[in-house]
Amino acid sequence: MVAAAETTLQGLLEGAKQYHVPLYQRTYSWSKIQLGRIWDDVRKLAEDRVDNPTATHFIGSLVLAPSPTIGPVGVAEFLVVDGQQRLTTLSILLCAIRDHRAEHEDPKHRARLDHQYLTNPFEEKRWQKLVPTQHDRDAYVACLKSTVKARATDAVSVAYQFFTDALAADDPDNPLDIARIESAVITGLRLVAVTAQPGDNVYRIFESLNNTGLKLTQADLLRNYLFMRLPNQGPTVYDFLWRPLQEQLASAELELLFWLDLVHRDSRVKQTDIYSVQQARLERLRLESEIEAEVRRFARLGALLRVILHPEEEKDPGVRQRLERLSAWGTTTVYPLALHLLDRRENGTATSEQVARAMLYVESFFVRRLLIGRSTMNINRILLSVVTEMSKALPVDEAVRAYLSTGRKHYATDAAVRAAVRSIPFYLHGRAPQRSLVLRWLEESYDSKEPVSLEKATIEHVLPQTLTAEWRQMIAADLEPDEDLDEMYEALLHTLGNLTLTGYNPELGNKPFAAKRDELKKSGIRLSQEITDQHRWGRPEIHARADALADRIIREWPGPTEQAGNQSEVPWDLMTKALAELPAGSWTTYGDLAALIGTAPMPVGVRLANHPAPNAHRVLQAEGTVAPGFRWLEPDRADDPREVLRAEGVTFDQQGRADQAQRIRVEELAQLAGVTPEELPDRVTRPRPGQHGTYAERFIEQLAARQGPAVATATIAMLEAWTGLGATLSYGTAEETSCFLIARRREHELGSIWPATIYPSGKFEVVFKHLSVRTPFHDPTLREELRQRLNQLPGVDIAATKIALRPGFPLTVLADVDAREALLDHLRWFYDQVQMPPSGELVMV
């Protein structure tokens, strides 16, 4: 039976009592913000009690339980199940009051407060009324003995110093103030003491508290459970095993450790179920020694996880390099395998060489999948299942390679790599940091005697993303009969053969190849130096470079075993996914689909003519006409596809050509198919233009270099006006530094929101896709109003079918003063909309 009673600090602390904060509790962690709040409460209460001596202030609850150890007669011992932060803070405040009054008024205050509220004067072993967790005990004893070091940085000492300073500053000429504060603390602060009775399951009480708002992590809960199961060996296990583990790993890393331990047994375990699954497993253990063995095992695995998270601490250079690369790739689902590999090495069932080779196969798996456009497909399930499904009979490196090579895991063969490097739009697949890593690792493969720092290098399209007349003339020479120049350009633009690394990205822009070549000659990057040997840059040169890079990739990253399935087939499923998402009232081309999946327009046409695919009638020729050989796959269907498209909302001109504004191009197809993750702004909001800040400066540099003074000045003027509304700017961290117009920051109760992203390459991108899940623009009528407003600008025509995408218009629109002012009016409207409270809420004025 649990008993609850309202009490004061005087009622809690007077008499021979001792309160133990169990090992499973968190260490003391109140910050100056929380200390300031309780100090303000105490001061206000002290002032109120001048006129009303019976005034009180409720500060919360304290949950206690009888201690499992039996103390001597006369000392009542309790465990502090909940409320230890509050009780410890008030005890520290009493120490500060004691020392202040003893120094400034009368030394007798020291013995008085010690004997009544802080110590048990006649108990040698149980002399402290409060016993914090072992981590905090030395610092708290220093408070009790008035020996706190002046510059100590632990939380207990910081709290003591905070209250010491606050008391000194309160009113040095009026000692009655301090007496009133002491009285307010001891008899004016009220709390509810909830006391469990002998036989109650204290841990169940603790769990229920957590479920009703005590914000503990799953790692905290598991620690609590373990030490509740260690009533006798708890202190020793804590000192020699758990405390070193906590010093090695942060709270989130501990939670990761407990999840990795479960994934070794069952790859389906979710990170949200760590505590419940671990508890169910540990419930089967009966002996305290078995629980201690589990903590010992966690400590050993924690040391290995520490190495995975901090690869520089790995001693073997081969393993260290692979750990560094896997860490840089940024996929935490590789951690279960990495932990297993290091565990195998520690147990003597694998060598460092085998572990490094196994990690190389995983790295190769990542790189080759990215190259063939399959970077994310089932990747988490595959990686989480390696440990449980790979062969136990093979050496660990061979087992990892064999597992990744079998089934539909898309571990690309050499032939698939050669084909993909020529055709797959590498720049549109995966995450931007991973694309950069592949190019950086390729550069490192040259093993230059004077390697260049690649930290500031960005990806450059040699054939530029904006096709100028001079570039069109150059690549037109490579056209075959009946081939469309724009389709050929789209097929080449984002492929690996057309990409390099450079620190001169803003200077290169859309310059002709001769000018780019002169700039690249200044580079010490071997990937760029190779390009400077060419006299022109068209399809033959891009394909030749792709072939050379494919050879290097195959040498650096080993492929699957001979048992690998046929990985070289065209990813028709990706095309099907994009077509399924193609909205009514829009259309795309055979060339756009071909560029997305890394093939030619003709195979796309053949595929659609012979295999069912959603929305195949929305695929037209580049000029917007229906292909002459178009046939419905349904044998009894003969209606005109143009009439079907008109009914869906596509507009045709008098020559039967669909409106190009309604065309979904390759970058937008990639968005529809989920190939390119939506870029999010950097978590740290960057300064306004003109202020210092790496990403802000990079954005302005790239903008000026690529757009010229007129457009750059107009864009910056628009951004200044935007921040003048009270909005902010934030910046992306990809190669091209984008600028986000933040209307509401993430700290807002409704979360962050922005209407648009600006790219130095020349695009004002309207993020309808982002807005569709942000209040209040989750309402489609508001998004439609935004689209219609923007379409009032000269030169802007955003099709209604792109309301779920990230369409845009050129930054050149902003160079017109009237257009810029009109855009600002629409942005002000947007800003006002997102500042309004949600529907149904009232604003108190």
C-alpha positions in Angstrom: 0.0 0.0 0.0 1.5 3.4 -1.0 1.0 6.2 1.4 1.1 9.9 0.5 1.3 12.9 2.8 2.0 16.6 2.3 5.1 17.7 4.2 8.0 20.2 4.4 11.7 19.9 4.3 11.7 20.2 8.1 9.4 17.2 8.3 11.6 15.2 6.0 15.0 15.9 7.5 14.5 16.4 11.2 15.3 13.3 13.3 17.6 10.4 12.6 16.9 9.7 8.9 18.9 8.8 5.9 17.8 9.1 2.2 19.8 7.0 -0.3 19.7 7.9 -4.0 20.0 4.5 -5.6 22.7 3.6 -8.1 20.1 3.3 -10.8 19.1 6.9 -10.6 20.6 9.6 -12.8 23.5 11.7 -11.5 22.7 15.2 -10.3 22.2 17.3 -13.3 20.3 20.5 -12.5 21.6 23.5 -14.5 21.7 27.1 -13.6 18.4 27.7 -15.3 16.7 25.3 -12.9 18.7 26.6 -10.0 17.6 30.1 -10.9 13.9 29.1 -11.0 14.0 27.5 -7.5 16.0 30.4 -6.1 13.4 32.9 -7.5 10.6 30.8 -5.9 12.4 30.8 -2.6 13.0 34.6 -2.6 9.4 35.4 -3.6 8.1 33.1 -0.9 10.4 34.7 1.7 9.0 38.1 0.6 5.4 36.9 0.8 5.9 35.5 4.3 6.8 39.0 5.6 3.1 39.9 5.4 1.7 36.4 5.5 3.9 34.1 7.7 1.9 31.0 6.8 2.4 31.4 3.1 3.7 28.2 1.4 4.8 27.2 -2.1 4.3 23.7 -3.6 7.4 22.3 -5.4 6.4 18.8 -6.4 6.5 15.2 -5.1 9.1 12.9 -3.6 8.7 9.1 -3.9 10.3 7.1 -1.2 10.7 3.4 -0.4 12.1 1.6 2.6 15.7 0.7 2.0 16.4 -3.0 1.4 19.3 -2.8 3.9 18.5 -2.7 7.6 20.2 0.0 9.5 20.8 0.4 13.3 17.9 1.1 15.6 16.9 4.8 15.5 17.8 5.5 11.9 15.0 5.3 9.3 16.5 4.6 5.9 14.7 5.3 2.6 15.4 5.0 -1.1 14.6 8.1 -3.2 12.7 6.5 -6.1 11.8 9.9 -7.6 12.6 13.5 -6.7 16.3 13.2 -6.0 17.2 16.2 -8.1 14.9 18.4 -6.0 16.0 16.9 -2.7 19.7 17.2 -3.5 19.2 20.8 -4.7 17.5 21.9 -1.4 20.1 20.1 0.7 22.9 22.0 -1.2 21.0 25.3 -0.7 20.8 24.5 3.1 24.6 24.0 3.0 25.1 27.4 1.4 22.7 29.1 3.9 24.6 27.4 6.8 28.0 28.6 5.6 26.7 32.1 4.8 25.1 32.6 8.2 28.1 31.0 10.0 30.5 33.4 8.3 28.4 36.6 8.4 26.3 36.2 11.5 27.3 33.6 14.1 29.3 30.3 13.9 26.5 28.6 15.9 24.4 28.4 12.7 26.8 25.7 11.4 26.2 23.2 14.1 22.5 24.1 14.3 21.7 23.4 10.6 24.1 20.4 10.5 22.5 18.7 13.4 18.9 19.4 12.5 18.8 19.0 8.7 22.0 17.9 7.1 23.7 15.2 9.3 22.9 12.6 11.9 25.4 13.8 14.5 25.5 10.6 16.6 25.9 8.1 13.8 29.4 7.4 12.7 28.6 5.3 9.5 25.3 6.9 8.6 26.2 10.5 9.4 24.8 11.9 6.1 21.0 12.5 5.9 21.2 12.5 2.1 23.5 10.0 0.3 23.6 10.9 -3.5 24.6 8.5 -6.2 28.3 7.4 -6.0 29.2 9.7 -8.9 28.1 12.7 -6.8 29.1 11.6 -3.3 32.5 13.2 -3.0 31.3 16.5 -4.3 28.3 16.5 -1.9 30.4 15.6 1.1 32.6 18.6 0.2 29.4 20.7 0.5 28.6 19.1 3.9 32.2 19.8 5.1 32.4 23.3 3.5 35.4 22.3 1.4 34.0 22.9 -2.1 36.8 24.0 -4.4 36.4 27.4 -5.9 36.6 26.4 -9.5 35.1 22.9 -9.4 33.0 22.1 -12.4 30.9 19.2 -11.3 27.1 19.9 -11.1 27.0 19.7 -7.3 29.8 22.2 -6.7 28.4 24.5 -9.4 25.0 24.5 -7.6 26.7 25.2 -4.2 28.6 28.1 -5.8 25.4 29.4 -7.4 23.5 29.6 -4.1 26.6 31.0 -2.3 26.8 33.9 -4.8 23.0 34.4 -4.7 23.0 34.7 -0.9 25.9 37.1 -0.9 24.2 39.3 -3.5 20.7 39.2 -1.9 21.1 42.0 0.7 24.4 42.1 2.5 23.2 44.9 4.8 20.1 43.1 6.0 20.8 39.7 7.7 17.1 39.3 8.3 16.7 38.5 4.6 18.8 35.4 4.9 16.9 34.3 8.0 13.6 34.7 6.1 15.1 32.7 3.2 16.1 29.9 5.6 12.6 29.8 7.1 11.0 29.7 3.6 13.2 26.8 2.6 12.7 24.7 5.7 9.0 25.4 6.5 7.5 27.2 3.5 8.3 24.8 0.6 5.8 22.0 0.6 5.9 18.8 -1.2 4.0 15.5 -1.3 6.0 12.5 0.1 4.8 9.3 -1.5 6.1 6.3 0.6 5.9 2.7 -0.6 5.6 0.0 2.1 7.8 -3.0 2.6 7.0 -5.6 -0.1 5.9 -3.0 -2.7 7.7 -3.4 -6.1 9.6 -0.2 -6.0 10.9 -0.6 -9.6 7.3 -0.9 -10.9 6.6 2.4 -9.2 9.6 3.9 -10.9 8.5 2.5 -14.3 5.0 4.0 -13.9 6.5 7.4 -13.1 8.5 7.2 -16.3 5.4 6.4 -18.3 3.6 9.4 -16.9 6.2 12.0 -17.7 9.6 11.4 -16.0 11.7 11.8 -19.1 14.2 9.0 -18.9 15.8 7.4 -21.9 15.6 3.7 -22.6 19.2 3.4 -21.5 18.3 5.0 -18.2 15.4 2.5 -17.7 17.6 -0.5 -18.5 20.3 0.7 -16.1 17.7 1.2 -13.4 16.4 -2.3 -14.0 19.9 -3.9 -13.8 20.8 -2.3 -10.5 17.4 -3.1 -9.0 18.4 -6.7 -9.7 21.8 -6.1 -7.9 20.9 -5.3 -4.3 24.1 -6.7 -2.9 26.7 -6.4 -5.6 25.4 -3.1 -7.0 28.0 -0.7 -5.6 30.9 -2.9 -6.7 29.5 -3.5 -10.2 28.8 0.2 -10.5 32.3 1.3 -9.5 34.2 -1.2 -11.6 31.9 -1.8 -14.6 29.1 0.6 -15.1 30.7 3.8 -14.2 33.6 3.3 -16.7 31.0 2.4 -19.3 29.1 5.6 -18.7 32.3 7.6 -19.0 33.1 6.0 -22.3 29.6 6.4 -23.9 27.1 9.2 -23.8 23.5 8.4 -23.0 22.4 8.1 -26.6 25.4 5.9 -27.3 24.5 3.6 -24.4 21.0 3.3 -25.9 22.6 2.4 -29.3 24.7 -0.2 -27.5 21.7 -1.9 -26.0 19.9 -1.9 -29.4 23.0 -3.4 -31.2 23.1 -6.1 -28.7 19.5 -7.1 -29.5 20.0 -6.8 -33.3 22.7 -9.5 -33.0 19.9 -11.9 -32.0 16.9 -10.5 -34.0 17.3 -8.0 -36.8 13.6 -7.0 -36.5 14.0 -5.3 -33.1 13.2 -1.6 -33.3 15.1 1.0 -31.4 11.9 2.1 -29.7 11.6 -1.3 -28.1 15.0 -1.5 -26.5 14.0 -1.5 -22.9 11.0 -3.8 -23.2 12.9 -6.5 -25.2 16.0 -6.3 -23.0 13.9 -6.5 -19.9 12.0 -9.6 -21.2 15.4 -11.3 -22.0 16.9 -10.4 -18.6 13.7 -11.5 -16.7 14.8 -15.1 -17.4 17.9 -14.7 -15.3 17.5 -15.6 -11.7 20.9 -15.1 -9.9 22.5 -11.9 -9.1 25.8 -13.3 -10.6 24.0 -13.7 -13.9 22.9 -10.0 -13.9 26.5 -9.1 -13.0 27.8 -11.1 -16.0 25.4 -9.2 -18.3 26.7 -5.9 -17.1 30.3 -7.2 -17.6 29.3 -8.2 -21.2 27.8 -4.7 -21.8 31.0 -3.1 -20.6 33.1 -5.2 -22.9 30.8 -4.4 -25.9 30.7 -0.8 -24.9 34.5 -0.5 -25.3 34.2 -1.9 -28.8 31.4 0.5 -29.7 33.6 3.3 -28.5 36.1 2.3 -31.1 33.4 2.2 -33.8 32.2 5.7 -32.8 35.8 7.0 -32.5 37.8 5.2 -35.2 40.9 7.2 -34.5 41.3 5.0 -31.3 41.6 1.8 -33.3 45.2 0.6 -33.3 45.3 -1.5 -36.5 45.7 0.9 -39.5 43.7 -1.3 -41.9 40.7 -1.6 -39.6 41.0 2.1 -38.6 40.8 3.2 -42.3 37.7 1.1 -42.9 36.0 2.2 -39.7 36.7 5.8 -40.6 35.1 5.4 -44.0 32.1 3.5 -42.7 31.6 6.3 -40.2 31.9 8.9 -42.9 29.2 7.2 -44.9 26.7 7.9 -42.2 24.7 4.7 -42.0 24.2 3.6 -38.4 22.7 0.3 -39.6 26.2 -0.9 -40.3 27.0 -0.8 -36.6 25.6 -4.2 -35.7 28.0 -5.8 -38.2 30.9 -3.6 -37.2 30.4 -4.5 -33.5 30.1 -8.2 -34.4 33.4 -8.1 -36.4 35.3 -6.4 -33.5 33.8 -8.8 -31.1 34.9 -11.7 -33.2 38.4 -10.3 -33.3 38.5 -9.9 -29.6 37.3 -13.5 -29.1 40.0 -14.7 -31.4 37.8 -16.0 -34.2 38.8 -13.4 -36.7 42.0 -11.5 -37.5 42.4 -7.8 -38.1 43.1 -8.5 -41.7 39.8 -10.4 -42.0 37.9 -7.7 -40.2 39.3 -5.0 -42.5 38.5 -7.1 -45.6 34.9 -7.6 -44.4 34.5 -3.9 -43.9 35.9 -3.3 -47.3 33.3 -5.5 -48.8 30.6 -3.5 -47.0 32.1 -0.2 -48.2 32.3 -1.6 -51.8 28.6 -2.7 -51.4 27.7 0.9 -50.6 29.7 2.4 -53.4 28.6 0.0 -56.1 24.9 0.3 -55.1 25.1 4.1 -55.3 26.7 3.9 -58.7 23.9 1.8 -60.1 21.2 3.9 -58.5 20.2 1.5 -55.8 21.7 3.2 -52.8 18.7 3.0 -50.4 16.6 0.0 -51.7 16.2 -2.3 -48.7 19.5 -1.2 -47.3 18.5 -1.2 -43.6 17.0 -4.7 -43.7 20.0 -6.1 -45.6 22.6 -4.6 -43.1 20.6 -5.5 -40.0 20.4 -9.1 -41.1 24.0 -9.7 -42.0 25.0 -11.0 -38.5 22.1 -13.4 -38.1 21.9 -14.7 -41.7 25.6 -14.9 -42.9 27.3 -18.3 -43.0 28.9 -19.5 -39.7 31.1 -22.0 -41.6 33.1 -19.4 -43.6 35.8 -17.0 -42.4 34.1 -13.8 -41.4 35.2 -11.8 -44.4 34.2 -14.4 -46.9 30.9 -14.9 -45.1 30.1 -11.1 -45.3 30.9 -11.1 -49.0 28.9 -14.2 -49.7 25.9 -12.9 -47.9 25.9 -9.5 -49.8 26.4 -11.3 -53.1 23.3 -13.6 -52.9 19.7 -12.7 -53.5 18.4 -9.4 -54.7 20.7 -7.2 -52.7 22.1 -5.3 -55.7 25.8 -5.8 -55.0 26.7 -4.6 -58.5 28.9 -6.8 -60.7 31.8 -5.3 -62.6 29.7 -5.3 -65.8 26.9 -3.5 -64.0 29.4 -0.9 -62.7 30.8 -0.3 -66.2 27.3 0.2 -67.7 26.1 2.4 -64.8 29.0 4.8 -64.7 28.3 5.6 -68.3 24.5 6.0 -68.0 23.2 6.4 -64.4 22.7 10.0 -63.2 25.1 9.6 -60.3 24.5 13.2 -59.1 20.8 12.6 -58.6 21.2 9.5 -56.4 21.8 9.1 -52.7 22.8 11.8 -50.3 25.1 14.6 -51.3 27.8 13.8 -48.7 27.9 10.2 -50.0 28.4 11.3 -53.6 31.2 13.6 -52.5 32.8 10.7 -50.5 32.9 8.5 -53.6 34.7 11.2 -55.6 37.1 11.9 -52.7 37.9 8.3 -52.3 38.5 8.0 -56.0 40.9 10.9 -55.7 42.7 9.2 -52.8 43.1 6.1 -54.9 45.7 7.9 -57.1 47.9 7.8 -54.0 49.5 11.1 -54.8 52.9 11.9 -53.2 51.6 15.4 -52.5 47.9 14.9 -51.8 45.6 17.9 -51.9 43.3 18.8 -49.0 39.7 17.9 -50.2 37.8 19.4 -47.3 36.6 22.4 -49.3 36.4 20.7 -52.7 32.9 20.5 -54.2 31.4 18.5 -57.1 31.6 20.3 -60.4 29.7 19.5 -63.6 32.1 19.9 -66.5 29.3 20.0 -69.0 27.3 22.7 -67.0 23.8 22.4 -65.5 22.8 25.5 -67.5 23.3 24.9 -71.2 24.7 27.9 -73.0 24.7 28.5 -76.8 28.4 27.7 -77.0 27.9 24.4 -75.1 25.0 23.5 -77.3 27.0 24.0 -80.4 29.8 21.8 -79.0 27.7 18.8 -78.0 25.5 19.1 -81.1 28.4 17.7 -83.1 27.9 14.3 -81.4 24.3 13.9 -82.3 23.2 10.9 -84.3 20.3 11.0 -86.9 16.9 11.4 -85.3 18.5 12.1 -81.9 17.3 15.0 -79.7 20.0 17.3 -78.3 18.2 18.0 -75.1 17.7 14.3 -74.4 21.3 13.6 -75.1 22.3 16.4 -72.8 20.0 15.1 -70.0 21.5 11.6 -70.4 25.1 12.9 -70.0 24.8 15.8 -67.5 24.6 14.0 -64.1 26.7 10.9 -65.0 30.0 10.3 -63.1 32.0 10.8 -66.3 30.9 14.5 -66.3 31.7 15.2 -62.7 34.9 16.1 -60.9 36.1 17.8 -57.6 37.3 21.3 -57.5 37.9 24.2 -55.2 37.1 26.6 -58.0 33.4 25.8 -58.4 32.1 29.4 -58.2 34.7 30.5 -60.8 33.9 27.8 -63.2 30.1 28.2 -63.5 28.8 27.9 -67.0 32.0 29.0 -68.7 33.0 27.5 -72.1 35.1 24.3 -71.9 38.3 26.1 -72.9 37.9 28.5 -70.0 37.0 25.7 -67.6 40.0 23.7 -68.7 42.4 26.6 -68.0 40.9 26.9 -64.4 41.2 23.1 -63.8 44.8 23.2 -64.9 45.5 25.1 -61.7 44.1 22.3 -59.6 46.2 19.7 -57.8 43.3 17.2 -57.9 44.1 14.4 -60.2 40.5 13.8 -61.2 40.4 17.3 -62.6 43.9 17.2 -64.2 42.8 14.3 -66.4 40.1 16.4 -68.0 42.6 19.1 -69.0 44.2 16.8 -71.5 41.0 17.0 -73.7 40.5 19.6 -76.5 36.7 19.4 -76.3 34.1 18.0 -73.9 31.2 16.0 -75.5 29.7 12.6 -75.4 32.8 10.7 -76.6 35.1 12.4 -74.0 32.5 11.9 -71.2 32.1 8.2 -72.0 35.8 7.6 -72.2 36.3 9.2 -68.8 33.5 7.1 -67.5 35.2 4.0 -68.7 38.5 5.0 -67.1 36.7 5.7 -63.8 34.9 2.4 -63.9 38.2 0.6 -64.2 39.5 2.4 -61.2 36.3 1.7 -59.2 36.6 -2.0 -60.0 40.2 -2.1 -58.8 39.4 -0.2 -55.6 36.2 -1.8 -54.6 35.9 -5.5 -55.1 32.7 -6.9 -56.5 30.4 -9.8 -55.4 31.2 -13.5 -55.7 30.4 -15.4 -58.9 27.1 -16.5 -57.2 25.8 -12.9 -57.5 22.5 -12.6 -59.4 22.2 -10.6 -62.6 22.6 -7.0 -61.3 23.1 -5.4 -64.7 19.4 -5.1 -65.7 17.9 -1.7 -66.1 16.0 -0.6 -63.0 12.6 -0.7 -64.6 11.0 -0.8 -61.1 12.4 2.7 -60.5 10.7 3.9 -63.7 7.5 2.3 -62.7 7.6 4.0 -59.3 8.2 7.4 -60.9 5.3 6.8 -63.4 3.0 5.8 -60.6 3.6 9.1 -58.8 3.3 11.2 -62.0 0.3 13.4 -61.2 -2.7 13.9 -63.5 -2.3 17.0 -65.7 1.4 16.4 -66.1 3.6 14.6 -68.6 7.1 13.5 -69.1 9.3 12.2 -71.9 11.0 9.0 -72.9 14.3 10.9 -72.5 13.6 12.1 -69.0 12.7 8.5 -67.9 15.8 7.2 -69.7 18.0 9.7 -67.9 16.5 8.7 -64.6 17.2 5.0 -64.9 20.4 5.1 -67.0 19.3 3.9 -70.4 18.3 5.3 -73.8 14.9 6.7 -74.8 14.4 3.8 -77.3 14.5 1.0 -74.7 12.1 3.0 -72.6 9.7 3.2 -75.5 10.0 -0.6 -76.2 9.5 -1.3 -72.6 6.3 0.8 -72.4 5.0 -0.7 -75.6 5.3 -4.3 -74.3 4.9 -4.2 -70.5 2.1 -2.7 -68.4 3.1 0.5 -66.6 1.0 3.1 -64.7 0.3 6.3 -66.6 2.2 5.2 -69.7 0.0 7.5 -71.8 1.6 10.5 -70.0 5.0 9.7 -71.6 5.5 11.8 -74.8 8.2 12.8 -77.1 10.6 15.7 -76.1 8.6 18.3 -78.1 5.4 17.2 -76.3 3.8 15.1 -79.0 2.5 11.6 -78.9 4.9 9.0 -80.3 3.8 7.8 -83.7 3.9 4.2 -82.7 1.9 4.7 -79.5 -0.5 1.9 -78.8 -2.7 1.1 -75.8 -1.8 -2.3 -74.3 -5.5 -3.0 -73.9 -6.5 -4.6 -77.2 -10.0 -3.1 -77.3 -8.9 0.5 -76.5 -8.5 3.0 -79.3 -9.2 6.4 -77.8 -6.8 9.3 -78.6 -4.2 9.7 -75.8 -4.3 13.5 -76.3 -7.9 13.6 -75.4 -7.2 11.6 -72.3 -4.5 14.0 -71.4 -6.7 17.0 -72.1 -9.3 15.5 -69.8 -6.6 15.2 -67.1 -5.6 18.8 -67.5 -2.8 18.8 -70.0 -2.9 21.8 -72.4 -2.0 21.3 -76.0 -1.2 24.0 -78.6 -2.6 24.1 -82.2 0.3 21.9 -83.4 -0.7 19.2 -80.8 2.3 19.9 -78.5 1.8 19.6 -74.7 2.6 22.6 -72.6 6.3 22.4 -71.5 5.4 24.0 -68.2 3.5 20.9 -67.3 6.4 18.6 -68.1 8.0 16.6 -65.3 11.8 16.6 -66.0 14.4 14.2 -64.7 15.2 16.0 -61.5 11.5 16.1 -60.6 11.1 12.4 -61.6 13.9 11.7 -59.1 11.8 13.5 -56.4 8.7 11.6 -57.3 10.6 8.3 -57.1 12.3 9.2 -53.8 15.7 8.8 -55.4 16.9 12.2 -54.1 16.2 12.9 -50.5 14.7 16.3 -49.8 17.6 18.6 -48.8 17.1 20.2 -45.4 18.7 23.3 -44.1 21.7 23.1 -41.7 20.5 22.9 -38.1 22.4 26.1 -37.2 20.7 29.1 -38.6 23.4 31.1 -40.5 23.9 34.8 -40.5 22.3 37.2 -42.9 24.2 38.2 -46.0 26.9 40.6 -45.1 27.6 39.0 -41.8 30.4 36.5 -41.1 29.6 32.8 -41.6 31.1 30.1 -43.7 27.9 28.9 -45.5 26.5 32.4 -45.9 29.7 33.6 -47.5 29.9 30.5 -49.8 26.3 31.1 -50.9 27.0 34.8 -51.8 30.3 33.8 -53.6 28.6 31.2 -55.7 25.6 33.4 -56.4 27.9 36.3 -57.6 30.0 34.0 -59.7 27.2 32.2 -61.5 24.6 34.9 -61.9 26.5 38.1 -62.4 26.0 41.4 -60.5 22.5 42.3 -61.6 20.8 39.1 -60.5 23.0 38.6 -57.5 22.3 42.1 -56.2 18.6 41.7 -56.7 18.6 38.3 -54.9 20.5 39.7 -51.9 18.1 42.7 -51.8 15.2 40.3 -51.7 16.8 38.3 -48.9 17.5 41.5 -46.9 13.8 42.4 -47.2 12.8 38.9 -46.1 14.9 39.1 -42.9 13.5 42.5 -42.3 10.1 40.9 -41.7 11.6 39.1 -38.7 12.3 35.9 -40.7 15.7 34.3 -40.9 18.0 32.5 -43.4 19.6 29.1 -43.2 22.0 27.4 -45.5 22.5 23.9 -46.9 25.8 22.1 -46.7 25.9 20.4 -50.1 28.4 21.3 -52.9 26.1 24.0 -54.1 25.2 26.1 -51.1 21.5 26.7 -51.0 19.7 29.4 -49.0 16.5 28.6 -47.1 13.9 31.3 -46.4 13.0 30.3 -42.8 9.6 31.8 -41.8 9.3 29.8 -38.6 12.2 28.2 -36.8 12.2 24.6 -35.4 11.9 25.9 -31.8 8.3 27.1 -32.7 5.5 25.0 -31.2 4.4 24.1 -34.8 8.0 23.4 -36.0 10.0 25.0 -38.8 8.7 26.1 -42.2 10.1 27.8 -45.3 8.4 28.7 -48.6 11.4 28.5 -50.9 15.0 27.6 -51.4 17.4 29.6 -53.5 20.2 28.0 -55.5 23.2 30.0 -56.8 22.9 28.1 -60.1 19.8 30.2 -60.7 16.7 28.6 -59.3 14.1 30.0 -56.9 12.6 26.6 -55.8 9.1 26.6 -54.2 9.0 23.7 -51.7 5.4 22.6 -52.0 6.5 19.0 -51.0 7.9 20.4 -47.7 4.8 22.6 -47.1 2.4 19.7 -47.6 3.2 18.4 -44.1 3.7 21.8 -42.3 0.9 23.8 -40.6 -1.0 25.7 -41.9 0.1 24.9 -45.5 -0.8 21.2 -45.1 -4.2 22.7 -46.3 -4.1 22.3 -50.1 -6.1 25.5 -50.6 -3.3 27.6 -49.1 -0.7 25.9 -51.3 -2.8 26.5 -54.3 -3.2 30.2 -53.4 0.6 30.4 -53.1 1.0 28.9 -56.5 -1.5 31.3 -58.1 0.2 34.3 -56.4 3.6 33.3 -57.7 2.2 32.7 -61.2 1.2 36.4 -61.3 5.0 37.2 -61.6 6.2 37.8 -65.2 8.0 34.7 -66.5 6.6 32.4 -63.8 4.3 29.5 -64.8 4.1 26.8 -62.2 1.8 24.0 -63.3 -0.9 22.8 -60.9 0.4 19.3 -61.3 3.6 20.3 -59.5 1.9 21.2 -56.3 3.4 18.1 -54.7 7.0 18.7 -55.9 9.6 21.4 -55.7 9.2 23.4 -58.9 10.7 26.8 -59.4 11.5 29.7 -61.6 14.8 31.4 -62.7 16.4 34.0 -60.4 16.5 36.4 -63.4 12.9 37.2 -62.5 14.2 39.1 -59.5 16.2 41.5 -61.6 12.9 43.2 -62.5 12.2 45.6 -59.7 8.4 45.4 -60.0 8.6 41.6 -60.1 10.8 41.5 -57.0 8.4 43.8 -55.1 5.5 41.6 -56.1 7.3 38.5 -54.9 8.0 40.2 -51.6 4.3 40.9 -51.2 3.6 37.2 -51.7 6.3 36.3 -49.2 4.9 38.7 -46.6 1.5 37.0 -47.1 3.2 33.6 -46.5 5.0 34.9 -43.4 1.8 36.3 -42.0 0.0 33.0 -42.6 2.6 30.9 -40.7 2.6 33.2 -37.7 -1.1 32.9 -37.2 -2.3 30.4 -34.4 -3.7 27.1 -35.6 -7.4 27.2 -36.3 -9.6 27.0 -33.2 -7.0 28.5 -30.9 -7.5 31.9 -29.2 -4.9 34.5 -28.6 -5.1 36.3 -25.3 -4.5 40.1 -25.6 
